[in-house]
Structures are given as structure tokens and as C-alpha cells.
Amino acid sequence: MVLTVRTGFSARQLGLTRPASGTLATLAAGMVLMGVVAAGGFFAARIFGAAHPVPWHRAWQYGIWAFVQEFMLQSFFFVKLESIMGGRQAVWATSLLFAVAHVPNPLLTPLSFLGALFFCEAFRRYRNLYSLGVIHAALGLTIAASFPDSLLHHMRVGIGYLMYHTR
């Protein structure tokens, strides 16, 4: 956070001002995406088994983590890449970085790329970090509650995904 504040970008550029236009559109689009994810999970459950419930203590912790991820994704990476390569290319580059952070999870990697395309484009248009944090949390929890651990490995990435063991 200190590195982001010291960059000289304004609170508006970082998406940290009071939410203005685009909040309802972003939340509505996010709700549609949640429906698509839930439908995908319904069909995956028929093949790979049912998903596990998400305990409340993990849900609120993930909610905080989703806001932190959006801050890093938008206010740190996207804003810097946008200043270097322009908005549209920054959307793609930042989305690719976000997907790479979710390797080798075969479900989260492509979902993260697609989600980041939505998040970055919404941020580029509206500069509203707060609605993106809410949607990120809701989408992540929808994924966790919709898809089985045999695919998600408790949504772990990197070495945590590879070292995951079911009990």
C-alpha cells in the first residue's frame, strides 16, 4: 500500500474516492457472472461431486482478501500499466498477470483471467474499487460454494495447490 500511495497517482486514479457512476452496472454484471458460475458448478457437481459448504469464518476472511486482491490488481498493477501502455492494453496485460498468479489451478486460472478482464475493464471505465471488491468477494465465494474441492483444492494456487491433500 505504501508503494501505491507514494507513486503520485491521485485517489481518483487509484479508485479510492467515493463511488460514483457505474456502481449499479458493475454490481448487476457481477450478479449475472455469479449466476453463470453457479450454473457451471451445478453441471460440474454432476461429474466431479458436490461442493463443500464455505464456513462463515472463511467467508469473511476471503471477503477481506478479495478487497486486498482488487487493490493490488487495480491500484497497483493496472494504474501503472495503464500509464505505460494505455487503457485497453493494460486491461489485457493486468488480466494476464492476475491469471498467472493463480497457476497451476486448472479452474481458477482461466476463471481468474476472465474475471480480471471484467474487473479491469470496469475499473478502467468507472474507477470504483469498492464495488469491484464486493463483486470479487461474491464471485470467489460463489466459486468456492459451487465447485468441488477435487477441482479447486480449497482455492489454493501455486505450491499450495500442488501439495493439497484430501482427507
WOMO-V593469 format. One record per backbone hydrogen bond with DSSP energy under -0.5 kcal/mol. CO is the residue of the C=O (numbers start at 1). NH is the residue of the N-H. E is the energy in kcal/mol with one decimal. If there is no record, write none. Layout:
BEGIN
co nh e
CO NH E
CO NH E
END
This chain:
BEGIN
co nh e
1 5 -2.5
2 6 -2.1
4 7 -1.2
5 8 -0.8
10 14 -1.9
11 16 -2.8
12 15 -1.2
15 129 -1.7
20 23 -1.0
22 26 -2.7
23 27 -2.6
24 28 -2.6
25 29 -2.4
26 30 -2.3
27 31 -2.1
28 32 -1.9
29 33 -2.3
30 34 -2.2
31 35 -1.8
32 36 -2.1
33 37 -2.6
34 38 -2.6
35 39 -2.2
36 40 -2.3
37 41 -2.5
38 42 -2.0
39 43 -1.9
40 44 -2.3
41 45 -2.3
42 46 -0.8
43 47 -0.7
44 47 -0.8
44 48 -3.5
45 49 -1.4
53 55 -0.7
55 58 -0.7
55 59 -2.1
56 60 -2.3
57 61 -1.0
58 62 -2.5
59 63 -2.1
60 64 -1.8
61 65 -2.3
62 66 -2.8
63 67 -1.5
64 68 -2.1
65 69 -2.7
66 70 -2.3
67 71 -2.3
68 72 -2.5
69 73 -3.1
70 74 -3.0
70 75 -0.6
71 75 -1.1
71 76 -1.0
72 76 -0.6
72 77 -2.4
73 78 -2.6
74 79 -2.2
76 80 -1.1
77 81 -2.8
78 82 -3.2
79 83 -1.6
80 84 -1.0
81 85 -3.3
82 86 -1.8
86 90 -1.8
87 91 -1.9
88 92 -1.5
89 93 -2.8
90 94 -2.7
91 95 -1.9
92 96 -2.2
93 97 -2.1
94 98 -2.3
95 99 -2.2
96 100 -2.5
97 101 -1.7
99 102 -1.7
100 103 -1.5
102 105 -1.3
103 158 -1.7
105 109 -2.3
107 111 -1.7
108 112 -2.9
109 113 -1.8
110 114 -2.4
111 115 -2.8
112 116 -2.7
113 117 -2.0
114 118 -1.7
115 119 -3.0
116 120 -3.2
117 121 -2.0
118 122 -2.5
119 123 -2.5
120 124 -2.8
121 125 -2.0
122 126 -2.9
123 127 -2.1
127 129 -0.5
128 132 -1.0
129 133 -2.0
130 134 -2.0
131 135 -2.3
132 136 -2.9
133 137 -2.4
134 138 -2.6
135 139 -3.1
136 140 -2.7
137 141 -2.5
138 142 -2.0
139 143 -2.5
140 144 -2.5
141 145 -2.2
142 146 -1.1
143 146 -0.6
143 147 -2.2
148 151 -1.7
148 152 -2.1
149 153 -2.3
152 156 -0.7
153 156 -1.4
157 160 -1.1
158 161 -0.8
158 162 -1.6
159 163 -2.3
161 164 -0.8
END
